[in-house]
Amino acid sequence: MSDFKHFEYMEKHRYEQVVYFYDKTTGLKGITCIHNTTLGPALGGTRLWNYASEEEAVVDCLRLARGMTYKAAAAGLNLGGGKTVLIGDPDLVKGEGYFRALGRYVQSLNGRYITAEDVNTSTKDMDFVSMETDYVVGLEGKSGNPSPMTSLGAFHGIRAALQYKFGDEDISKYKFAVQGAGQTGYYLIKKLVEMKAKKIYFTEINKKHIDRLKKEHPDVEFLEPKDIYGADVDVFVPCALGGSLNDETIPQLKAKIIAGTANNVLLEEDIHGNMIKDKGILYAPDFVINAGGLINVYHELKEYNIGRATRDIEKIYDRLLEIFKIAERENIHTQLAAKVFAKKRIETINNVQDNYIKR
Protein backbone atom coordinates (compact mmCIF):
# COMPACT_ATOMS: atom_id res chain seq x y z
CA MET A 1 0.00 0.00 0.00
CA SER A 2 1.17 3.52 -0.78
CA ASP A 3 2.05 5.82 2.11
CA PHE A 4 1.19 8.97 0.12
CA LYS A 5 -1.19 10.97 2.32
CA HIS A 6 -3.56 12.73 -0.07
CA PHE A 7 -5.37 14.92 2.45
CA GLU A 8 -2.17 15.99 4.22
CA TYR A 9 -0.71 17.01 0.86
CA MET A 10 -3.91 18.87 -0.07
CA GLU A 11 -3.95 20.68 3.26
CA LYS A 12 -0.27 21.62 3.04
CA HIS A 13 -0.60 23.13 -0.44
CA ARG A 14 -4.20 24.34 -0.06
CA TYR A 15 -5.92 22.33 -2.76
CA GLU A 16 -9.67 22.59 -3.16
CA GLN A 17 -10.67 19.41 -4.94
CA VAL A 18 -9.44 16.13 -6.41
CA VAL A 19 -11.87 14.17 -8.61
CA TYR A 20 -11.37 10.60 -9.89
CA PHE A 21 -13.50 9.43 -12.82
CA TYR A 22 -13.98 6.27 -14.87
CA ASP A 23 -16.07 5.52 -17.96
CA LYS A 24 -17.06 1.86 -18.37
CA THR A 25 -17.79 2.17 -22.12
CA THR A 26 -14.43 3.55 -23.25
CA GLY A 27 -12.19 2.59 -20.32
CA LEU A 28 -11.42 6.26 -19.66
CA LYS A 29 -9.55 6.60 -16.36
CA GLY A 30 -8.60 10.03 -15.11
CA ILE A 31 -8.07 12.52 -12.32
CA THR A 32 -8.91 16.23 -12.22
CA CYS A 33 -7.21 18.41 -9.58
CA ILE A 34 -8.41 21.91 -8.75
CA HIS A 35 -5.87 23.84 -6.73
CA ASN A 36 -7.21 27.37 -6.29
CA THR A 37 -10.15 29.32 -7.74
CA THR A 38 -9.70 32.65 -5.93
CA LEU A 39 -9.15 34.54 -9.19
CA GLY A 40 -11.57 32.54 -11.36
CA PRO A 41 -12.30 29.06 -12.71
CA ALA A 42 -9.39 26.62 -12.73
CA LEU A 43 -7.84 26.15 -16.17
CA GLY A 44 -5.33 23.52 -17.18
CA GLY A 45 -4.80 21.06 -20.00
CA THR A 46 -5.53 17.34 -20.15
CA ARG A 47 -2.41 15.17 -20.16
CA LEU A 48 -2.60 11.56 -21.39
CA TRP A 49 0.21 9.35 -20.11
CA ASN A 50 0.84 5.67 -19.48
CA TYR A 51 1.66 6.19 -15.80
CA ALA A 52 3.42 3.40 -13.95
CA SER A 53 0.98 3.68 -11.04
CA GLU A 54 -2.13 5.55 -9.93
CA GLU A 55 -0.07 7.30 -7.25
CA GLU A 56 2.34 8.62 -9.89
CA ALA A 57 -0.65 9.95 -11.84
CA VAL A 58 -2.25 11.79 -8.93
CA VAL A 59 1.05 13.29 -7.76
CA ASP A 60 1.70 14.56 -11.29
CA CYS A 61 -1.81 16.02 -11.48
CA LEU A 62 -1.50 17.74 -8.09
CA ARG A 63 1.89 19.23 -8.96
CA LEU A 64 0.75 20.47 -12.37
CA ALA A 65 -2.48 21.99 -11.02
CA ARG A 66 -0.59 24.05 -8.43
CA GLY A 67 1.78 25.24 -11.13
CA MET A 68 -1.19 26.45 -13.18
CA THR A 69 -2.40 28.58 -10.25
CA TYR A 70 0.92 30.41 -10.16
CA LYS A 71 1.08 30.66 -13.94
CA ALA A 72 -2.39 32.20 -14.27
CA ALA A 73 -1.86 34.58 -11.36
CA ALA A 74 1.55 35.75 -12.59
CA ALA A 75 0.12 36.22 -16.08
CA GLY A 76 -2.49 38.66 -14.79
CA LEU A 77 -5.39 36.37 -15.72
CA ASN A 78 -8.67 35.92 -13.85
CA LEU A 79 -8.16 32.17 -13.64
CA GLY A 80 -7.26 29.57 -11.07
CA GLY A 81 -5.15 26.46 -11.46
CA GLY A 82 -6.28 22.98 -12.38
CA LYS A 83 -5.20 19.95 -14.39
CA THR A 84 -6.48 16.63 -15.69
CA VAL A 85 -4.40 13.52 -16.22
CA LEU A 86 -5.65 10.45 -18.07
CA ILE A 87 -4.08 7.05 -17.45
CA GLY A 88 -3.50 4.99 -20.59
CA ASP A 89 -1.45 4.28 -23.71
CA PRO A 90 -2.16 7.09 -26.21
CA ASP A 91 -1.75 4.69 -29.13
CA LEU A 92 -4.48 2.42 -27.77
CA VAL A 93 -7.11 4.51 -26.00
CA LYS A 94 -7.66 7.65 -28.07
CA GLY A 95 -10.87 8.06 -30.05
CA GLU A 96 -14.11 10.01 -30.33
CA GLY A 97 -15.95 8.15 -27.57
CA TYR A 98 -12.98 8.41 -25.21
CA PHE A 99 -12.76 12.18 -25.45
CA ARG A 100 -16.52 12.71 -25.48
CA ALA A 101 -16.63 10.77 -22.21
CA LEU A 102 -13.98 13.14 -20.87
CA GLY A 103 -16.10 16.09 -21.97
CA ARG A 104 -19.04 14.82 -19.94
CA TYR A 105 -16.94 14.64 -16.79
CA VAL A 106 -15.58 18.13 -17.37
CA GLN A 107 -19.15 19.37 -17.82
CA SER A 108 -20.15 17.77 -14.52
CA LEU A 109 -17.84 20.21 -12.70
CA ASN A 110 -20.16 23.00 -13.84
CA GLY A 111 -17.50 25.49 -14.91
CA ARG A 112 -15.17 25.19 -11.91
CA TYR A 113 -12.62 23.65 -14.30
CA ILE A 114 -11.81 24.43 -17.94
CA THR A 115 -9.64 22.06 -19.97
CA ALA A 116 -7.43 22.26 -23.07
CA GLU A 117 -4.84 20.17 -24.91
CA ASP A 118 -1.62 19.03 -23.27
CA VAL A 119 0.89 16.17 -23.62
CA ASN A 120 -0.50 13.47 -25.96
CA THR A 121 -3.76 15.35 -26.57
CA SER A 122 -4.47 17.70 -29.47
CA THR A 123 -6.84 20.36 -30.70
CA LYS A 124 -8.63 17.63 -32.67
CA ASP A 125 -9.16 15.66 -29.47
CA MET A 126 -10.51 18.81 -27.81
CA ASP A 127 -13.05 19.11 -30.63
CA PHE A 128 -14.55 15.82 -29.41
CA VAL A 129 -14.44 17.10 -25.82
CA SER A 130 -16.32 20.24 -26.92
CA MET A 131 -19.22 18.10 -28.17
CA GLU A 132 -20.06 17.37 -24.53
CA THR A 133 -18.94 20.46 -22.61
CA ASP A 134 -18.76 24.24 -22.86
CA TYR A 135 -15.65 24.28 -20.69
CA VAL A 136 -12.80 23.64 -23.14
CA VAL A 137 -10.45 26.05 -24.94
CA GLY A 138 -7.71 25.86 -27.56
CA LEU A 139 -10.08 24.71 -30.29
CA GLU A 140 -9.52 24.71 -34.04
CA GLY A 141 -11.01 27.81 -35.63
CA LYS A 142 -10.42 29.83 -32.48
CA SER A 143 -7.01 30.27 -30.87
CA GLY A 144 -5.80 26.90 -32.22
CA ASN A 145 -2.33 25.47 -31.54
CA PRO A 146 -0.89 27.36 -28.53
CA SER A 147 2.76 26.59 -29.35
CA PRO A 148 3.44 29.66 -31.53
CA MET A 149 2.00 31.95 -28.85
CA THR A 150 3.94 30.20 -26.08
CA SER A 151 7.08 30.77 -28.15
CA LEU A 152 6.18 34.42 -28.74
CA GLY A 153 5.88 34.96 -25.00
CA ALA A 154 9.23 33.25 -24.42
CA PHE A 155 10.80 35.49 -27.06
CA HIS A 156 9.64 38.59 -25.16
CA GLY A 157 10.91 36.97 -21.97
CA ILE A 158 14.34 36.44 -23.53
CA ARG A 159 14.39 40.10 -24.51
CA ALA A 160 13.59 41.10 -20.91
CA ALA A 161 16.32 38.84 -19.52
CA LEU A 162 18.90 40.23 -21.97
CA GLN A 163 17.93 43.77 -21.04
CA TYR A 164 18.17 43.06 -17.31
CA LYS A 165 21.42 41.08 -17.48
CA PHE A 166 23.34 42.93 -20.18
CA GLY A 167 21.46 46.22 -20.63
CA ASP A 168 20.92 45.46 -24.32
CA GLU A 169 18.17 43.27 -25.81
CA ASP A 170 19.45 43.24 -29.41
CA ILE A 171 19.09 39.54 -30.35
CA SER A 172 21.73 39.82 -33.08
CA LYS A 173 24.47 40.27 -30.45
CA TYR A 174 23.92 36.96 -28.67
CA LYS A 175 24.35 33.20 -29.01
CA PHE A 176 21.64 30.70 -28.04
CA ALA A 177 21.43 26.98 -27.21
CA VAL A 178 17.89 25.61 -27.65
CA GLN A 179 17.06 22.29 -25.99
CA GLY A 180 14.14 20.73 -27.87
CA ALA A 181 12.87 21.70 -31.32
CA GLY A 182 9.56 19.85 -31.68
CA GLN A 183 6.92 22.51 -31.08
CA THR A 184 7.65 25.58 -28.97
CA GLY A 185 11.40 25.29 -29.53
CA TYR A 186 10.87 25.10 -33.27
CA TYR A 187 8.83 28.31 -33.36
CA LEU A 188 11.24 30.06 -31.02
CA ILE A 189 14.21 29.16 -33.22
CA LYS A 190 12.34 30.58 -36.22
CA LYS A 191 11.90 33.86 -34.33
CA LEU A 192 15.56 33.98 -33.28
CA VAL A 193 16.62 33.34 -36.89
CA GLU A 194 14.28 36.10 -38.06
CA MET A 195 15.90 38.50 -35.56
CA LYS A 196 19.36 37.50 -36.86
CA ALA A 197 20.72 35.85 -33.70
CA LYS A 198 24.52 35.71 -33.74
CA LYS A 199 24.55 31.91 -33.41
CA ILE A 200 21.96 29.23 -32.63
CA TYR A 201 22.66 25.68 -31.50
CA PHE A 202 19.90 23.14 -30.95
CA THR A 203 19.40 19.60 -29.74
CA GLU A 204 16.48 17.23 -30.25
CA ILE A 205 15.88 13.47 -29.91
CA ASN A 206 13.25 13.12 -32.65
CA LYS A 207 14.94 12.61 -36.04
CA LYS A 208 11.95 14.07 -37.90
CA HIS A 209 12.28 17.36 -36.02
CA ILE A 210 16.06 17.39 -36.48
CA ASP A 211 15.75 16.89 -40.24
CA ARG A 212 13.06 19.58 -40.52
CA LEU A 213 15.19 22.18 -38.78
CA LYS A 214 18.35 21.33 -40.71
CA LYS A 215 16.42 21.68 -43.95
CA GLU A 216 14.69 24.96 -43.06
CA HIS A 217 17.57 26.62 -41.20
CA PRO A 218 20.91 25.08 -42.23
CA ASP A 219 22.88 27.69 -40.25
CA VAL A 220 21.35 26.46 -37.00
CA GLU A 221 23.85 23.91 -35.68
CA PHE A 222 22.83 20.56 -34.17
CA LEU A 223 24.46 19.35 -30.96
CA GLU A 224 24.07 15.99 -29.24
CA PRO A 225 21.75 16.20 -26.20
CA LYS A 226 24.61 15.70 -23.73
CA ASP A 227 26.58 18.59 -25.27
CA ILE A 228 23.89 21.29 -25.23
CA TYR A 229 24.47 22.30 -21.59
CA GLY A 230 28.12 23.14 -22.12
CA ALA A 231 27.62 25.13 -25.32
CA ASP A 232 29.50 28.45 -25.37
CA VAL A 233 26.43 30.68 -25.53
CA ASP A 234 24.81 33.63 -23.79
CA VAL A 235 21.34 32.09 -23.37
CA PHE A 236 20.36 28.50 -22.62
CA VAL A 237 16.80 27.93 -23.89
CA PRO A 238 15.10 24.83 -22.36
CA CYS A 239 12.11 23.77 -24.49
CA ALA A 240 11.93 20.05 -23.71
CA LEU A 241 10.95 17.98 -20.66
CA GLY A 242 11.13 19.20 -17.08
CA GLY A 243 13.90 18.56 -14.57
CA SER A 244 16.69 19.23 -17.05
CA LEU A 245 18.52 21.59 -14.68
CA ASN A 246 19.94 19.60 -11.80
CA ASP A 247 23.12 18.78 -9.86
CA GLU A 248 24.72 17.27 -12.95
CA THR A 249 23.79 19.78 -15.65
CA ILE A 250 23.95 23.18 -13.91
CA PRO A 251 27.75 23.06 -13.38
CA GLN A 252 28.16 22.54 -17.14
CA LEU A 253 26.36 25.76 -18.10
CA LYS A 254 28.35 28.56 -19.68
CA ALA A 255 25.28 30.68 -20.45
CA LYS A 256 24.52 33.72 -18.28
CA ILE A 257 20.76 33.48 -18.89
CA ILE A 258 18.28 30.59 -18.80
CA ALA A 259 15.02 31.37 -20.56
CA GLY A 260 12.76 28.92 -22.40
CA THR A 261 9.35 27.32 -22.71
CA ALA A 262 9.76 24.06 -20.74
CA ASN A 263 7.73 23.44 -17.58
CA ASN A 264 9.32 22.51 -14.24
CA VAL A 265 12.84 23.08 -15.57
CA LEU A 266 14.41 22.98 -12.09
CA LEU A 267 14.52 19.44 -10.72
CA GLU A 268 14.38 20.81 -7.15
CA GLU A 269 13.15 24.40 -7.15
CA ASP A 270 14.93 25.74 -4.07
CA ILE A 271 18.12 23.70 -4.35
CA HIS A 272 18.65 24.35 -8.05
CA GLY A 273 17.16 27.85 -8.03
CA ASN A 274 19.81 28.83 -5.49
CA MET A 275 22.53 26.93 -7.36
CA ILE A 276 21.76 28.96 -10.50
CA LYS A 277 21.66 32.19 -8.49
CA ASP A 278 25.03 31.41 -6.91
CA LYS A 279 26.55 30.85 -10.37
CA GLY A 280 25.44 34.36 -11.36
CA ILE A 281 22.99 33.06 -13.98
CA LEU A 282 19.70 34.90 -14.51
CA TYR A 283 16.81 32.43 -14.64
CA ALA A 284 13.49 33.45 -16.22
CA PRO A 285 10.92 31.49 -14.13
CA ASP A 286 9.28 28.84 -16.26
CA PHE A 287 5.64 29.48 -15.37
CA VAL A 288 6.03 33.20 -16.15
CA ILE A 289 7.98 33.08 -19.40
CA ASN A 290 5.97 30.20 -20.90
CA ALA A 291 2.51 31.65 -20.17
CA GLY A 292 1.89 32.85 -23.74
CA GLY A 293 -0.21 29.81 -24.67
CA LEU A 294 -2.33 30.15 -21.54
CA ILE A 295 -2.86 33.86 -22.15
CA ASN A 296 -3.88 33.08 -25.72
CA VAL A 297 -6.51 30.46 -24.82
CA TYR A 298 -7.81 32.68 -22.01
CA HIS A 299 -8.99 35.08 -24.70
CA GLU A 300 -11.27 32.33 -26.04
CA LEU A 301 -13.38 32.77 -22.92
CA LYS A 302 -14.31 36.17 -24.33
CA GLU A 303 -14.61 36.92 -28.03
CA TYR A 304 -11.24 35.80 -29.35
CA ASN A 305 -9.14 38.53 -30.93
CA ILE A 306 -5.55 37.71 -31.87
CA GLY A 307 -4.47 41.34 -31.58
CA ARG A 308 -5.63 41.62 -27.96
CA ALA A 309 -4.11 38.24 -27.13
CA THR A 310 -0.76 39.24 -28.65
CA ARG A 311 -0.69 42.51 -26.71
CA ASP A 312 -1.31 40.64 -23.46
CA ILE A 313 1.47 38.17 -24.27
CA GLU A 314 3.89 41.08 -24.77
CA LYS A 315 3.34 42.01 -21.11
CA ILE A 316 5.50 39.02 -20.12
CA TYR A 317 8.45 41.35 -20.78
CA ASP A 318 7.48 43.87 -18.07
CA ARG A 319 6.31 41.13 -15.69
CA LEU A 320 9.70 39.43 -15.77
CA LEU A 321 11.55 42.69 -15.18
CA GLU A 322 9.44 43.22 -12.05
CA ILE A 323 10.15 39.67 -10.83
CA PHE A 324 13.90 40.07 -11.44
CA LYS A 325 13.80 43.22 -9.29
CA ILE A 326 11.94 41.39 -6.49
CA ALA A 327 14.60 38.65 -6.55
CA GLU A 328 17.42 41.18 -6.37
CA ARG A 329 15.76 43.30 -3.69
CA GLU A 330 14.94 40.33 -1.43
CA ASN A 331 18.09 38.36 -2.31
CA ILE A 332 16.14 35.26 -3.35
CA HIS A 333 16.22 33.08 -6.44
CA THR A 334 13.95 34.18 -9.29
CA GLN A 335 11.64 31.13 -9.19
CA LEU A 336 10.78 31.99 -5.58
CA ALA A 337 10.39 35.66 -6.52
CA ALA A 338 7.87 34.66 -9.18
CA LYS A 339 5.83 32.78 -6.57
CA VAL A 340 5.97 35.83 -4.28
CA PHE A 341 4.68 37.90 -7.20
CA ALA A 342 1.86 35.43 -7.99
CA LYS A 343 0.77 34.89 -4.37
CA LYS A 344 0.66 38.63 -3.76
CA ARG A 345 -1.77 39.07 -6.66
CA ILE A 346 -4.01 36.24 -5.40
CA GLU A 347 -4.03 37.71 -1.89
CA THR A 348 -4.69 41.25 -3.14
CA ILE A 349 -7.62 40.29 -5.38
CA ASN A 350 -9.06 38.07 -2.65
CA ASN A 351 -9.02 41.01 -0.22
CA VAL A 352 -10.42 43.44 -2.81
CA GLN A 353 -13.39 41.11 -3.30
CA ASP A 354 -14.17 40.58 0.38
CA ASN A 355 -17.10 43.01 0.30
CA TYR A 356 -20.39 42.19 -1.43
CA ILE A 357 -21.34 44.26 -4.48
CA LYS A 358 -24.32 43.24 -6.59
CA ARG A 359 -23.51 43.04 -10.29
C-alpha positions in Angstrom: 0.0 0.0 0.0 1.2 3.5 -0.8 2.0 5.8 2.1 1.2 9.0 0.1 -1.2 11.0 2.3 -3.6 12.7 -0.1 -5.4 14.9 2.4 -2.2 16.0 4.2 -0.7 17.0 0.9 -3.9 18.9 -0.1 -3.9 20.7 3.3 -0.3 21.6 3.0 -0.6 23.1 -0.4 -4.2 24.3 -0.1 -5.9 22.3 -2.8 -9.7 22.6 -3.2 -10.7 19.4 -4.9 -9.4 16.1 -6.4 -11.9 14.2 -8.6 -11.4 10.6 -9.9 -13.5 9.4 -12.8 -14.0 6.3 -14.9 -16.1 5.5 -18.0 -17.1 1.9 -18.4 -17.8 2.2 -22.1 -14.4 3.5 -23.2 -12.2 2.6 -20.3 -11.4 6.3 -19.7 -9.5 6.6 -16.4 -8.6 10.0 -15.1 -8.1 12.5 -12.3 -8.9 16.2 -12.2 -7.2 18.4 -9.6 -8.4 21.9 -8.8 -5.9 23.8 -6.7 -7.2 27.4 -6.3 -10.2 29.3 -7.7 -9.7 32.6 -5.9 -9.2 34.5 -9.2 -11.6 32.5 -11.4 -12.3 29.1 -12.7 -9.4 26.6 -12.7 -7.8 26.1 -16.2 -5.3 23.5 -17.2 -4.8 21.1 -20.0 -5.5 17.3 -20.1 -2.4 15.2 -20.2 -2.6 11.6 -21.4 0.2 9.3 -20.1 0.8 5.7 -19.5 1.7 6.2 -15.8 3.4 3.4 -14.0 1.0 3.7 -11.0 -2.1 5.5 -9.9 -0.1 7.3 -7.2 2.3 8.6 -9.9 -0.7 10.0 -11.8 -2.3 11.8 -8.9 1.0 13.3 -7.8 1.7 14.6 -11.3 -1.8 16.0 -11.5 -1.5 17.7 -8.1 1.9 19.2 -9.0 0.8 20.5 -12.4 -2.5 22.0 -11.0 -0.6 24.0 -8.4 1.8 25.2 -11.1 -1.2 26.5 -13.2 -2.4 28.6 -10.2 0.9 30.4 -10.2 1.1 30.7 -13.9 -2.4 32.2 -14.3 -1.9 34.6 -11.4 1.5 35.7 -12.6 0.1 36.2 -16.1 -2.5 38.7 -14.8 -5.4 36.4 -15.7 -8.7 35.9 -13.8 -8.2 32.2 -13.6 -7.3 29.6 -11.1 -5.2 26.5 -11.5 -6.3 23.0 -12.4 -5.2 19.9 -14.4 -6.5 16.6 -15.7 -4.4 13.5 -16.2 -5.6 10.5 -18.1 -4.1 7.0 -17.5 -3.5 5.0 -20.6 -1.4 4.3 -23.7 -2.2 7.1 -26.2 -1.8 4.7 -29.1 -4.5 2.4 -27.8 -7.1 4.5 -26.0 -7.7 7.7 -28.1 -10.9 8.1 -30.0 -14.1 10.0 -30.3 -15.9 8.1 -27.6 -13.0 8.4 -25.2 -12.8 12.2 -25.4 -16.5 12.7 -25.5 -16.6 10.8 -22.2 -14.0 13.1 -20.9 -16.1 16.1 -22.0 -19.0 14.8 -19.9 -16.9 14.6 -16.8 -15.6 18.1 -17.4 -19.1 19.4 -17.8 -20.1 17.8 -14.5 -17.8 20.2 -12.7 -20.2 23.0 -13.8 -17.5 25.5 -14.9 -15.2 25.2 -11.9 -12.6 23.7 -14.3 -11.8 24.4 -17.9 -9.6 22.1 -20.0 -7.4 22.3 -23.1 -4.8 20.2 -24.9 -1.6 19.0 -23.3 0.9 16.2 -23.6 -0.5 13.5 -26.0 -3.8 15.3 -26.6 -4.5 17.7 -29.5 -6.8 20.4 -30.7 -8.6 17.6 -32.7 -9.2 15.7 -29.5 -10.5 18.8 -27.8 -13.1 19.1 -30.6 -14.5 15.8 -29.4 -14.4 17.1 -25.8 -16.3 20.2 -26.9 -19.2 18.1 -28.2 -20.1 17.4 -24.5 -18.9 20.5 -22.6 -18.8 24.2 -22.9 -15.6 24.3 -20.7 -12.8 23.6 -23.1 -10.5 26.1 -24.9 -7.7 25.9 -27.6 -10.1 24.7 -30.3 -9.5 24.7 -34.0 -11.0 27.8 -35.6 -10.4 29.8 -32.5 -7.0 30.3 -30.9 -5.8 26.9 -32.2 -2.3 25.5 -31.5 -0.9 27.4 -28.5 2.8 26.6 -29.3 3.4 29.7 -31.5 2.0 32.0 -28.9 3.9 30.2 -26.1 7.1 30.8 -28.1 6.2 34.4 -28.7 5.9 35.0 -25.0 9.2 33.3 -24.4 10.8 35.5 -27.1 9.6 38.6 -25.2 10.9 37.0 -22.0 14.3 36.4 -23.5 14.4 40.1 -24.5 13.6 41.1 -20.9 16.3 38.8 -19.5 18.9 40.2 -22.0 17.9 43.8 -21.0 18.2 43.1 -17.3 21.4 41.1 -17.5 23.3 42.9 -20.2 21.5 46.2 -20.6 20.9 45.5 -24.3 18.2 43.3 -25.8 19.5 43.2 -29.4 19.1 39.5 -30.4 21.7 39.8 -33.1 24.5 40.3 -30.5 23.9 37.0 -28.7 24.3 33.2 -29.0 21.6 30.7 -28.0 21.4 27.0 -27.2 17.9 25.6 -27.6 17.1 22.3 -26.0 14.1 20.7 -27.9 12.9 21.7 -31.3 9.6 19.9 -31.7 6.9 22.5 -31.1 7.7 25.6 -29.0 11.4 25.3 -29.5 10.9 25.1 -33.3 8.8 28.3 -33.4 11.2 30.1 -31.0 14.2 29.2 -33.2 12.3 30.6 -36.2 11.9 33.9 -34.3 15.6 34.0 -33.3 16.6 33.3 -36.9 14.3 36.1 -38.1 15.9 38.5 -35.6 19.4 37.5 -36.9 20.7 35.9 -33.7 24.5 35.7 -33.7 24.5 31.9 -33.4 22.0 29.2 -32.6 22.7 25.7 -31.5 19.9 23.1 -30.9 19.4 19.6 -29.7 16.5 17.2 -30.2 15.9 13.5 -29.9 13.3 13.1 -32.7 14.9 12.6 -36.0 12.0 14.1 -37.9 12.3 17.4 -36.0 16.1 17.4 -36.5 15.8 16.9 -40.2 13.1 19.6 -40.5 15.2 22.2 -38.8 18.4 21.3 -40.7 16.4 21.7 -44.0 14.7 25.0 -43.1 17.6 26.6 -41.2 20.9 25.1 -42.2 22.9 27.7 -40.3 21.3 26.5 -37.0 23.8 23.9 -35.7 22.8 20.6 -34.2 24.5 19.3 -31.0 24.1 16.0 -29.2 21.7 16.2 -26.2 24.6 15.7 -23.7 26.6 18.6 -25.3 23.9 21.3 -25.2 24.5 22.3 -21.6 28.1 23.1 -22.1 27.6 25.1 -25.3 29.5 28.5 -25.4 26.4 30.7 -25.5 24.8 33.6 -23.8 21.3 32.1 -23.4 20.4 28.5 -22.6 16.8 27.9 -23.9 15.1 24.8 -22.4 12.1 23.8 -24.5 11.9 20.0 -23.7 11.0 18.0 -20.7 11.1 19.2 -17.1 13.9 18.6 -14.6 16.7 19.2 -17.1 18.5 21.6 -14.7 19.9 19.6 -11.8 23.1 18.8 -9.9 24.7 17.3 -12.9 23.8 19.8 -15.6 24.0 23.2 -13.9 27.7 23.1 -13.4 28.2 22.5 -17.1 26.4 25.8 -18.1 28.4 28.6 -19.7 25.3 30.7 -20.5 24.5 33.7 -18.3 20.8 33.5 -18.9 18.3 30.6 -18.8 15.0 31.4 -20.6 12.8 28.9 -22.4 9.4 27.3 -22.7 9.8 24.1 -20.7 7.7 23.4 -17.6 9.3 22.5 -14.2 12.8 23.1 -15.6 14.4 23.0 -12.1 14.5 19.4 -10.7 14.4 20.8 -7.1 13.2 24.4 -7.2 14.9 25.7 -4.1 18.1 23.7 -4.3 18.7 24.3 -8.0 17.2 27.8 -8.0 19.8 28.8 -5.5 22.5 26.9 -7.4 21.8 29.0 -10.5 21.7 32.2 -8.5 25.0 31.4 -6.9 26.5 30.9 -10.4 25.4 34.4 -11.4 23.0 33.1 -14.0 19.7 34.9 -14.5 16.8 32.4 -14.6 13.5 33.5 -16.2 10.9 31.5 -14.1 9.3 28.8 -16.3 5.6 29.5 -15.4 6.0 33.2 -16.2 8.0 33.1 -19.4 6.0 30.2 -20.9 2.5 31.7 -20.2 1.9 32.9 -23.7 -0.2 29.8 -24.7 -2.3 30.2 -21.5 -2.9 33.9 -22.1 -3.9 33.1 -25.7 -6.5 30.5 -24.8 -7.8 32.7 -22.0 -9.0 35.1 -24.7 -11.3 32.3 -26.0 -13.4 32.8 -22.9 -14.3 36.2 -24.3 -14.6 36.9 -28.0 -11.2 35.8 -29.4 -9.1 38.5 -30.9 -5.6 37.7 -31.9 -4.5 41.3 -31.6 -5.6 41.6 -28.0 -4.1 38.2 -27.1 -0.8 39.2 -28.7 -0.7 42.5 -26.7 -1.3 40.6 -23.5 1.5 38.2 -24.3 3.9 41.1 -24.8 3.3 42.0 -21.1 5.5 39.0 -20.1 8.5 41.4 -20.8 7.5 43.9 -18.1 6.3 41.1 -15.7 9.7 39.4 -15.8 11.5 42.7 -15.2 9.4 43.2 -12.1 10.2 39.7 -10.8 13.9 40.1 -11.4 13.8 43.2 -9.3 11.9 41.4 -6.5 14.6 38.6 -6.5 17.4 41.2 -6.4 15.8 43.3 -3.7 14.9 40.3 -1.4 18.1 38.4 -2.3 16.1 35.3 -3.3 16.2 33.1 -6.4 14.0 34.2 -9.3 11.6 31.1 -9.2 10.8 32.0 -5.6 10.4 35.7 -6.5 7.9 34.7 -9.2 5.8 32.8 -6.6 6.0 35.8 -4.3 4.7 37.9 -7.2 1.9 35.4 -8.0 0.8 34.9 -4.4 0.7 38.6 -3.8 -1.8 39.1 -6.7 -4.0 36.2 -5.4 -4.0 37.7 -1.9 -4.7 41.2 -3.1 -7.6 40.3 -5.4 -9.1 38.1 -2.6 -9.0 41.0 -0.2 -10.4 43.4 -2.8 -13.4 41.1 -3.3 -14.2 40.6 0.4 -17.1 43.0 0.3 -20.4 42.2 -1.4 -21.3 44.3 -4.5 -24.3 43.2 -6.6 -23.5 43.0 -10.3 
